[in-house]
Amino acid sequence: MAYARKLNDLAGKFITGTDVGLEDSDVKLIRKYTPYVIGAKVKPAFYTAVGVYYGIQEALRHLFGSKDIEGYSFALQGVGKTGLSLLKLLYQATGKIFIADVDKEKTKKAKRR
């Protein structure tokens, strides 16, 4: 549990969750050794996607004076847990979204959705 020990050393400056290479079962195991992990009871990828979505809106507001996403095109690199959640949020506001993922099955799944 070297990863959990490192999280403890950082004392909350970094909190981990399900991400590339970490699954729900990993989070449940790591949680036994450190409090600096989320995702045992919630899906953190969704909340990460919401944060990215709001960040996009704020960037648009800063650059163009409006946070309205409609009319813009977006490209997502990766449609794993977070990317797929972000895709759902963006698709509600605009239909112009390009996706790419090294995992062709994830790309196919995202297109079907």
Disulfide bonds with the S-S distance in Angstrom:
none
